Amino acid sequence: MQDISMFFWPGRFLCMTPSLKTSMHQHHAIQITLSLANPFKIRFSKEAEFKEYKSLIIDSNCPHEFIGEGKYLFLYFDPETEAGVLLKQKYLNERTINELVIESSRVAKIFNCCITPTEEKIAYEMTHMILPEWVSESKANDKRISKIIEYLNQQLDRDIDIKSLASKVFISESRLMHLFKSEIGIPIRKYILWNRLALAVKSVLEGRNLTEASYAAGFSDSSHFTRTFKDMFGITPSDIFKNSRYIQVITSFKS
């Protein structure tokens, strides 16, 4: 068994895992996979040969099968975020995959932040090292959005109605959705979803069973949480947990 580190932010997920093997799958998030040492193998159809890579970006909903013996970094971005849109423009440009040219020193720094106890802010800054240089962190400058975020982060276990949220800051539903995306860089519904995924994982690791953790994060049941996690990342939470003796999960609900 080996260690795993996970960092969740709204629309962004950094995970370091040991050896991993998956079946053919696809998922909503854009995936960047990095290796510091041993290359990993990927194929994009059951008829194709496996090919070796040390760094690769895979577009949203691109079928692939992964085999890796070593430690690998997986960085996922929601394609609806500002970072996701710019990643596609910079590195994919109508392609579904692309090898990335990243300095080994940069990759080593990102690995190191996952291996050693690391503040969430440092890990977040590390993820910027492989992004297009013009992607900046979004923060809520509008007090109405700050108020909405503060409220949301206390209500993740409950049904959240966008129209009711808008009424709390005296604007229309459409205006709230536009303003939230402009300020934070991610649609409000996706912000809620990513934070619920992070909260459920964190709750499991704090000792709750999967059902309790799912309810605590606003999912209807454990199947709903597992299905949503797999739809986003292509693997289930148990795929990550089963071969690990230590997992650190650090989440950030930014305002």
C-alpha positions in Angstrom: 0.0 0.0 0.0 1.2 3.5 -0.8 0.3 7.1 0.0 -2.1 9.3 -1.9 -2.5 13.0 -1.7 -5.6 14.9 -3.0 -6.3 18.6 -3.3 -9.7 19.9 -4.2 -10.6 23.4 -5.4 -13.7 24.5 -7.2 -13.2 23.2 -10.7 -9.7 21.8 -10.1 -8.5 18.5 -8.6 -4.9 17.4 -8.0 -4.2 13.8 -7.1 -1.0 11.9 -6.7 -1.6 8.1 -6.8 0.6 5.0 -6.8 0.4 2.3 -9.5 -3.0 2.4 -11.3 -4.7 0.4 -13.9 -8.1 1.3 -15.4 -10.5 -0.1 -17.9 -11.5 1.9 -21.0 -13.4 4.9 -19.7 -14.1 8.6 -20.3 -15.0 11.5 -18.0 -16.1 15.1 -18.0 -12.9 16.7 -16.6 -9.9 17.6 -18.7 -7.0 15.4 -17.5 -3.3 16.2 -17.3 -1.1 13.2 -16.3 2.5 13.6 -15.3 5.3 11.1 -14.4 8.6 12.0 -12.7 10.2 8.6 -13.5 8.5 5.6 -15.1 6.4 6.5 -18.2 2.7 5.4 -18.1 0.9 3.6 -20.9 -2.4 4.7 -22.5 -4.5 3.6 -25.4 -7.5 5.3 -26.8 -9.5 2.3 -28.2 -9.6 -1.4 -27.4 -8.2 -2.1 -30.9 -5.2 0.3 -30.5 -1.7 -0.5 -29.1 -0.7 1.0 -25.8 1.8 3.9 -26.1 4.1 5.3 -23.5 4.0 8.9 -22.3 5.5 11.0 -19.5 3.2 13.9 -19.8 -0.1 14.1 -21.5 -3.3 16.2 -21.6 -6.6 14.4 -22.5 -9.7 16.3 -23.5 -13.1 16.0 -21.9 -15.0 12.8 -22.8 -12.1 11.2 -24.6 -12.1 7.4 -24.1 -8.8 6.0 -22.8 -7.3 3.1 -20.8 -4.4 3.7 -18.4 -1.7 1.4 -17.0 1.1 2.8 -14.8 3.6 1.3 -12.4 5.0 4.1 -10.2 3.8 7.4 -8.8 1.8 9.7 -11.1 0.1 13.1 -10.8 -3.4 13.6 -12.2 -4.6 17.1 -12.5 -8.3 17.5 -13.5 -10.0 20.7 -14.7 -13.7 21.3 -15.3 -13.9 22.3 -19.0 -16.4 25.0 -18.1 -13.9 26.9 -16.0 -11.7 29.7 -17.3 -8.6 27.5 -16.8 -10.3 24.6 -18.6 -11.3 26.8 -21.6 -7.7 28.2 -21.9 -6.1 24.8 -21.5 -8.1 23.5 -24.5 -7.1 26.6 -26.6 -3.5 26.4 -25.6 -2.7 22.7 -25.7 -5.5 20.9 -27.6 -6.8 23.2 -30.3 -9.3 20.7 -31.8 -7.2 17.7 -30.8 -8.3 15.2 -28.1 -4.8 14.5 -26.7 -1.4 16.2 -26.7 2.0 15.5 -25.2 3.1 18.4 -22.9 6.6 19.7 -22.8 7.2 20.5 -19.1 10.5 21.1 -17.4 11.4 18.2 -15.1 12.2 20.6 -12.3 8.6 21.9 -12.5 7.2 18.4 -12.4 9.4 17.6 -9.4 8.1 20.6 -7.5 4.5 19.6 -8.0 5.3 16.0 -6.9 7.1 17.3 -3.8 4.1 19.4 -2.7 2.0 16.2 -2.7 4.6 14.0 -0.9 5.4 16.4 1.9 2.9 18.2 4.2 1.9 21.2 2.1 -0.4 24.2 2.6 -3.3 24.2 0.2 -2.2 27.6 -1.2 1.3 26.3 -2.2 -0.3 23.3 -3.9 -2.6 25.6 -5.8 0.3 27.7 -6.9 2.1 24.6 -8.1 -0.8 23.8 -10.4 -0.3 27.1 -12.1 3.2 26.0 -13.2 1.7 23.9 -16.0 -1.1 26.2 -17.0 -1.1 28.8 -19.8 0.7 31.8 -18.3 -2.3 34.1 -18.6 -4.6 32.0 -16.3 -5.0 33.8 -13.0 -6.8 32.9 -9.8 -10.3 34.2 -9.7 -11.6 35.8 -6.5 -14.9 37.4 -5.6 -14.5 41.2 -5.6 -18.3 41.7 -5.7 -19.6 41.6 -2.1 -22.8 39.9 -3.4 -20.8 37.0 -4.7 -18.8 36.8 -1.5 -22.0 36.5 0.4 -23.3 33.8 -1.9 -20.1 31.8 -1.5 -20.2 32.1 2.3 -23.8 30.9 2.3 -23.2 28.0 -0.2 -20.3 26.6 1.8 -22.6 26.2 4.8 -25.5 24.6 2.8 -23.8 21.9 0.8 -25.8 19.2 2.5 -29.1 20.7 1.4 -31.0 21.4 -1.8 -29.8 24.7 -3.2 -32.1 26.7 -5.5 -30.4 29.3 -7.7 -33.5 31.5 -7.7 -33.6 31.6 -3.9 -29.8 32.4 -3.9 -30.4 35.3 -6.3 -33.1 36.7 -4.1 -30.7 36.8 -1.1 -28.6 39.4 -2.9 -31.5 41.1 -4.7 -30.6 40.2 -8.3 -32.2 38.0 -11.0 -31.2 34.4 -11.4 -29.6 35.0 -14.8 -27.7 38.0 -13.4 -26.4 35.9 -10.5 -25.2 33.1 -12.9 -23.4 35.6 -15.2 -21.8 37.5 -12.3 -20.7 34.3 -10.5 -19.0 32.9 -13.6 -17.4 36.3 -14.3 -16.1 36.7 -10.7 -15.1 33.1 -9.8 -14.4 31.6 -13.2 -16.7 28.6 -12.9 -20.5 28.3 -13.3 -22.3 28.4 -9.9 -23.8 24.9 -10.3 -20.4 23.5 -11.1 -19.0 25.3 -8.1 -21.5 23.5 -5.9 -20.9 20.1 -7.5 -17.1 20.3 -7.1 -17.3 21.3 -3.5 -19.8 18.6 -2.8 -17.4 16.0 -4.3 -14.6 17.3 -2.1 -16.7 17.4 1.0 -17.9 13.8 0.5 -14.3 12.5 0.1 -13.1 14.5 3.1 -16.0 13.1 5.2 -15.1 9.5 4.3 -11.6 10.1 5.4 -12.8 11.6 8.7 -14.5 8.3 9.6 -18.0 8.5 8.1 -19.2 5.6 6.0 -19.9 6.2 2.3 -23.6 6.7 2.8 -23.2 9.2 5.7 -20.6 11.1 3.7 -22.8 11.3 0.7 -25.7 12.7 2.6 -23.5 15.2 4.4 -22.4 16.5 1.0 -25.8 16.8 -0.5 -25.9 13.6 -2.6 -29.1 11.6 -2.5 -27.2 8.4 -1.6 -23.8 6.7 -1.9 -24.6 5.5 -5.5 -25.3 9.1 -6.5 -21.9 10.2 -5.1 -20.0 7.4 -6.7 -21.6 7.8 -10.0 -21.0 11.6 -10.0 -17.4 11.1 -9.0 -16.8 8.6 -11.8 -18.6 10.8 -14.4 -16.2 13.6 -13.5 -12.9 11.8 -13.1 -13.4 8.4 -14.7 -12.7 6.3 -11.5 -14.7 5.7 -8.4 -13.6 6.8 -4.9 -13.0 3.2 -3.9 -10.5 2.9 -6.8 -8.4 5.5 -5.1 -8.9 4.4 -1.5 -8.4 0.6 -1.8 -4.6 0.5 -2.3 -3.6 3.3 0.1 -2.5 3.3 3.7 -2.5 7.1 4.0 -4.5 9.6 2.1 -4.4 13.4 2.8 -7.3 15.4 1.4 -7.0 19.2 1.5 -10.0 21.2 0.3 -10.4 24.9 -0.3 -13.7 26.7 -0.5 -12.4 30.0 -1.8 -14.1 33.4 -1.7 
